[in-house]
Amino acid sequence: MSRKVRKEDIPGPFRARRWGDYVRLADGIITTAAFLVVFALFCSARVGYFLLIALLTAPGISVLWALVVSRFITVRPGEGTGGITVRKNDRVSMDFYVRNRSILIAPIIKIRAADCPGLSAEEKELNISVMGRGTGRVSLFFCAKMAGGAKVGAETVCVEDFFGIARFPIRNLPENLTRLYGIVPDIPELSAREPVLEEAMRCAYGEDNTDESVDIPTYGFAGFPGYDYREYVPGDPLKRINSKLSAKKGELMVRLDEKPVVAGVVFILDTAYPEAEVYGDGQESHETAKVLNAGSGIKTYPEREYTKESREEKIARGVENLTETALGMGRTLISRDFGVTYFWKSEKEWKVSRVRTENELTALVEELSFFSLGSGLFGEERLPGEYGIEGSSIICFTVRDDSGLSSALASCAGAEDGNIQIYNALTGEGRSL
């Protein structure tokens, strides 16, 4: 006969004690009360019954005290701590100022950290007590681990009574207790023989051959940037015209400031969340986890929390791989005189960045530090429809390689056989559309 599995007793944000803690508290009070009754009957009735009354009423007074004081507590975050970029393994601190407007001493004020896999909190919960009419400061510290945008701060703030019986939320809280940080991604060195990258270069350059690698010509015959000059053609910037050389030769001459681009490649960074079934090792249920961890001493959690933790870590690793692979492929293309145009969505708005040099790629790194998944799940919402991407070789980086993305890419202007590649950042694999 199977026995019903009892769920783990995990305290929530506003539940101070678990059921076992309440049993131990009641046992302590009852045992102490019994000794006080014996003391009152056989030693001193006045002292014994006074201590007994104090013992029985103290928990109620403690809870009432915490309830009253919670109405006079205000919390505000420190100024100027968000919207900045940090590097991996950097330590980020966020200050919170707690003010007690009552004349009573505040019981324990608990601040629970809101973190994410990319920027994890060193301590999940901090405690502080503030004197009457006083102000205290507490700092939450986070460690940057994975590249991408991360919102961190305080998740919940509550007041717990002296006995730890009950918790009461703070009502006078600002609308936002979190800050946005951008964790700078690395730019890996990627080989031009990567299948996705090699096929994209072949399509962009317009060669239809079966060589093992793409041989891109250099720009030596066109001159060297900053040293050589050529005749002016309509569309050249006027500031690049060399007046002395033009007067000497009797025709307008312009300076070569940058390498000529042999072809262009479009990178689309998809911001759609992955489907539930692609989370991989985060799919195990609570019962499966218990069987796997039986006898190992590893603590197991209910299915909801176990799955959520695995999903968040899986997604964070996918976002980091997405941005870093896109930057690494971009560097490889730039070194071979390709131009790269990046498209990504930020706050429901598409952004575009055209990269031709290493300096421009470095500037793009700062912007992609805040890249995160957001809206855009199906159809044209996942593509920069207002920008023209026709006639280019396209690589779409995504963590949700589904039929909706394939249909949207296939129907976009300029879609031809083989000129669209899809890179799945969760699996690290690519394919041609």
C-alpha positions in Angstrom: 0.0 0.0 0.0 1.4 3.3 -1.0 1.8 6.0 1.6 0.9 9.6 0.8 4.1 11.8 0.4 4.1 14.7 2.8 5.2 18.0 1.2 8.2 19.8 2.5 7.4 22.4 5.2 9.1 25.5 3.7 8.3 28.9 5.3 7.0 31.5 2.8 7.9 35.2 2.8 5.2 36.2 5.3 5.1 33.0 7.3 7.6 33.3 10.2 7.5 29.8 11.4 6.8 26.3 10.1 4.3 23.9 11.8 7.0 22.2 13.7 8.2 25.5 15.1 4.8 26.4 16.4 4.6 23.0 18.2 7.9 23.6 19.9 6.9 27.1 20.9 3.6 25.8 22.4 5.4 23.0 24.2 7.8 25.5 25.7 5.1 27.8 26.9 3.0 25.0 28.4 6.0 23.5 30.2 7.0 26.8 31.6 3.4 27.6 32.7 3.2 24.3 34.5 6.4 25.1 36.6 5.0 28.6 37.3 1.7 27.1 38.6 3.7 24.8 40.9 5.8 27.7 42.1 2.6 29.8 42.8 1.0 26.9 44.7 3.9 26.0 46.9 6.1 29.1 47.1 4.7 32.5 46.3 1.3 32.9 44.7 1.7 36.6 44.0 5.0 36.2 42.1 4.0 32.9 40.5 0.7 34.1 39.0 2.3 37.4 37.9 4.9 35.5 35.9 2.3 33.2 34.6 0.1 36.1 33.3 3.2 37.7 31.8 4.2 34.5 30.0 0.7 34.0 28.5 0.2 37.6 27.4 3.7 38.2 26.1 3.2 36.5 22.7 0.0 38.5 22.1 1.6 41.8 23.1 4.6 40.9 20.8 2.3 40.3 17.8 0.3 43.5 18.5 3.5 45.5 18.9 4.8 44.3 15.5 1.4 45.1 13.8 1.4 48.6 15.1 5.0 49.4 14.3 4.7 47.9 10.8 2.3 50.8 10.0 5.0 53.4 10.7 7.9 51.8 8.8 9.1 53.2 5.5 11.8 51.8 3.2 13.5 53.4 0.3 16.4 52.3 -1.9 19.6 54.2 -2.3 20.1 56.6 -5.1 22.0 56.1 -8.3 22.7 52.4 -8.1 20.9 51.0 -11.2 21.3 51.1 -14.9 25.1 50.4 -14.9 27.2 47.7 -16.4 29.3 45.3 -14.4 31.6 42.5 -15.4 31.4 38.8 -14.4 32.5 38.1 -10.8 32.0 41.8 -9.9 30.3 42.5 -6.6 27.2 44.8 -6.6 25.8 46.4 -3.5 22.3 47.9 -3.1 21.5 50.1 -0.1 18.1 50.3 1.6 17.2 53.0 4.2 14.7 51.9 6.8 12.9 54.6 8.9 10.8 54.1 12.0 8.4 57.0 12.4 6.9 55.6 15.7 8.3 56.1 19.2 8.4 52.3 19.7 11.4 50.2 19.0 10.9 48.2 15.8 11.0 44.5 16.1 13.0 42.5 13.5 12.6 44.0 10.0 13.3 41.3 7.4 14.3 42.3 3.8 14.3 39.4 1.4 16.5 39.7 -1.7 15.1 39.4 -5.2 17.9 38.0 -7.4 18.4 35.9 -10.5 20.9 33.3 -11.8 22.9 36.0 -13.6 23.2 38.2 -10.5 22.8 36.1 -7.3 22.4 37.4 -3.8 25.1 36.5 -1.3 22.5 36.5 1.5 18.8 35.8 0.7 17.5 37.6 3.7 18.8 40.4 6.0 17.5 41.5 9.4 17.6 45.0 10.9 16.0 46.7 14.0 15.5 50.4 14.2 15.0 52.6 17.3 12.0 54.8 17.7 12.2 57.9 15.4 15.4 56.5 13.9 16.8 55.4 10.5 18.9 52.4 9.7 20.7 51.3 6.6 21.1 47.7 5.3 23.0 46.6 2.1 22.2 43.7 -0.1 25.2 42.3 -2.0 25.0 40.4 -5.3 27.6 38.6 -7.4 27.6 38.8 -11.2 27.8 35.3 -12.8 26.2 35.3 -16.2 26.0 37.9 -19.0 22.8 39.7 -19.7 20.3 42.1 -18.2 19.4 41.4 -14.5 16.9 43.0 -12.2 17.8 42.7 -8.5 16.7 44.3 -5.3 14.3 43.6 -2.5 11.4 41.1 -3.1 9.6 41.5 0.2 9.9 43.6 3.3 8.1 42.7 6.5 8.1 43.1 10.3 8.4 40.0 12.5 7.4 40.1 16.2 9.9 39.3 18.9 8.8 35.8 19.3 8.8 35.1 15.6 5.1 34.1 15.6 3.8 36.4 12.8 5.0 38.7 10.0 3.3 41.8 8.7 4.1 43.4 5.3 5.2 47.0 5.1 2.5 49.1 3.5 4.5 52.3 2.8 6.8 50.9 0.1 7.9 52.6 -3.1 6.6 51.1 -6.4 10.0 49.7 -7.4 12.5 48.2 -5.1 14.7 46.7 -7.9 17.4 48.0 -10.1 18.5 47.0 -13.6 22.1 46.0 -14.2 23.9 44.9 -17.3 26.5 42.1 -17.1 29.1 42.5 -19.8 29.4 39.5 -22.1 32.7 38.1 -23.3 33.6 37.9 -27.0 34.8 34.4 -27.7 37.2 33.5 -30.5 35.2 31.5 -33.0 36.5 29.7 -36.1 35.3 30.7 -39.5 34.8 27.0 -40.1 31.8 26.9 -37.8 29.0 25.4 -40.0 26.5 28.2 -39.4 29.1 30.9 -39.8 30.7 29.3 -42.9 27.3 28.9 -44.6 26.4 32.5 -43.8 29.6 33.8 -45.3 29.1 31.7 -48.4 25.6 33.0 -49.0 26.6 36.6 -48.2 29.5 36.5 -50.6 27.4 35.0 -53.3 29.6 32.0 -54.1 27.9 28.7 -54.9 30.7 26.3 -54.5 31.5 23.2 -52.5 34.9 24.2 -51.1 35.5 23.3 -47.5 36.1 26.9 -46.5 35.2 30.3 -47.9 38.1 32.3 -49.3 37.3 36.0 -49.0 39.6 38.4 -50.9 41.4 41.2 -49.1 41.1 44.9 -49.7 44.7 45.6 -50.6 43.9 46.7 -54.1 41.5 49.3 -52.8 44.0 51.0 -50.6 44.8 51.1 -46.9 42.5 53.0 -44.5 43.9 56.4 -43.3 46.8 56.4 -45.9 45.3 56.0 -49.4 42.9 58.1 -51.3 40.5 57.7 -54.2 38.3 59.8 -56.4 35.2 61.3 -54.8 31.9 59.6 -55.7 28.4 60.9 -54.8 27.5 59.8 -51.3 31.0 60.1 -49.7 31.2 62.2 -46.6 32.4 65.7 -47.4 34.6 65.8 -44.3 36.8 63.1 -45.9 37.8 65.2 -48.9 41.5 66.2 -48.8 41.6 69.8 -50.0 45.3 70.0 -50.6 45.5 66.7 -52.6 42.3 67.7 -54.5 43.8 71.0 -55.5 47.1 69.4 -56.6 45.4 66.8 -58.8 42.5 69.0 -60.0 39.8 66.6 -58.8 38.2 65.7 -55.6 40.0 63.1 -53.6 38.7 61.4 -50.4 40.6 59.6 -47.7 39.9 55.9 -47.0 38.9 55.9 -43.3 37.6 52.3 -43.2 37.9 49.0 -44.9 35.6 48.4 -47.8 32.9 45.8 -46.9 32.8 42.8 -49.2 29.4 41.6 -48.0 26.9 42.0 -45.3 25.3 39.6 -42.8 22.3 40.3 -40.6 22.1 39.0 -37.0 18.7 38.8 -35.4 18.7 38.3 -31.6 15.3 36.7 -30.8 13.9 37.6 -27.4 11.2 34.9 -27.1 11.1 32.7 -24.0 11.8 29.0 -24.6 9.1 26.4 -24.4 8.7 24.4 -21.2 9.8 21.1 -22.8 13.2 22.4 -23.8 14.5 23.1 -20.3 16.3 19.8 -20.3 17.5 18.8 -16.8 14.9 21.0 -15.2 12.0 18.7 -16.2 12.4 16.1 -13.4 9.4 16.0 -11.1 9.6 16.2 -7.3 9.1 12.4 -7.1 11.9 11.7 -9.6 14.2 14.0 -7.7 13.5 12.2 -4.5 14.4 8.8 -6.1 17.6 10.1 -7.6 18.7 11.8 -4.4 17.6 9.0 -2.0 20.3 8.3 0.5 22.6 11.1 -0.9 21.8 13.7 1.7 20.7 16.2 -1.0 17.7 18.3 0.0 14.7 18.0 -2.3 12.1 20.7 -2.9 8.5 20.7 -4.1 8.0 20.3 -7.8 7.2 24.0 -8.4 10.3 25.4 -6.8 12.6 22.6 -8.2 11.5 23.2 -11.7 11.5 27.0 -11.5 15.1 27.1 -10.3 16.3 24.8 -13.1 14.3 26.8 -15.7 15.8 30.1 -14.7 19.4 28.8 -14.7 18.8 27.1 -18.1 17.4 30.3 -19.6 20.2 32.4 -18.1 22.8 30.2 -19.6 21.0 30.3 -23.0 20.9 34.1 -22.9 24.6 34.3 -22.2 25.4 31.9 -24.9 23.2 33.8 -27.4 24.8 37.1 -26.9 28.4 35.9 -26.6 28.1 33.7 -29.7 26.6 36.5 -31.7 29.5 38.8 -30.7 32.1 36.1 -31.4 30.7 35.4 -34.9 30.5 39.1 -35.5 34.2 39.5 -34.6 35.1 36.7 -37.0 33.1 38.3 -39.8 34.6 41.7 -39.2 38.1 40.3 -39.4 37.2 39.0 -42.9 35.9 42.4 -44.0 32.2 41.6 -43.7 29.7 44.1 -42.4 27.4 42.9 -39.6 24.0 44.4 -38.8 22.6 43.5 -35.4 18.8 43.6 -34.6 17.4 43.0 -31.1 14.4 44.1 -29.1 14.7 46.3 -26.0 11.6 47.3 -24.1 9.2 46.4 -27.0 11.3 48.4 -29.5 13.6 47.1 -32.1 17.2 48.4 -32.1 19.7 48.2 -34.9 23.4 48.5 -34.8 25.7 48.3 -37.9 29.1 47.1 -37.0 32.1 47.4 -39.4 35.1 47.8 -37.0 36.4 46.4 -33.8 35.7 49.6 -32.0 32.0 49.5 -33.0 31.8 45.9 -31.8 33.2 47.0 -28.4 30.6 49.7 -28.2 27.9 47.1 -29.0 29.0 44.9 -26.1 27.9 47.6 -23.7 24.4 47.7 -25.2 24.0 44.0 -25.2 25.0 43.8 -21.6 21.3 44.6 -20.9 19.9 42.1 -23.3 17.1 39.9 -21.8 14.2 37.9 -23.0 10.9 39.7 -23.4 7.9 39.9 -25.7 7.6 38.5 -29.2 6.5 34.9 -29.4 5.0 34.3 -32.8 4.9 35.7 -36.3 6.2 39.1 -37.3 6.7 40.2 -33.7 9.8 38.2 -33.5 11.3 39.9 -36.6 12.3 43.6 -37.2 9.6 44.0 -39.8 10.1 47.8 -40.1 13.7 47.4 -41.3 14.7 46.0 -44.6 16.7 42.8 -44.3 16.2 41.5 -47.8 19.1 40.4 -49.9 21.3 39.6 -47.0 22.6 36.4 -45.3 20.7 36.1 -42.0 21.6 34.3 -38.8 18.9 34.2 -36.1 20.0 33.5 -32.6 17.3 32.2 -30.4 16.4 30.1 -27.3 13.1 29.1 -28.8 13.6 27.4 -32.1 10.0 26.5 -33.0 7.7 26.5 -36.0 6.6 30.1 -35.4 10.1 31.4 -35.8 10.7 29.3 -38.9 7.5 30.5 -40.5 8.3 34.1 -39.8 11.8 33.8 -41.2 10.7 31.9 -44.3 8.1 34.6 -45.1 10.4 37.6 -44.6 11.5 39.6 -47.6 14.6 38.3 -49.3 14.3 34.7 -47.9 16.0 32.4 -50.3 17.2 28.8 -50.1 20.1 28.5 -47.7 20.5 32.2 -46.9 18.9 31.9 -43.4 20.6 30.1 -40.5 19.1 29.5 -37.1 21.4 29.1 -34.0 19.8 27.5 -31.0 21.6 29.0 -27.9 20.1 26.4 -25.6 21.6 23.4 -27.4 24.5 25.2 -29.1 23.5 23.8 -32.5 22.6 25.5 -35.8 20.7 24.6 -38.9 19.7 26.1 -42.2 16.2 27.1 -42.9 
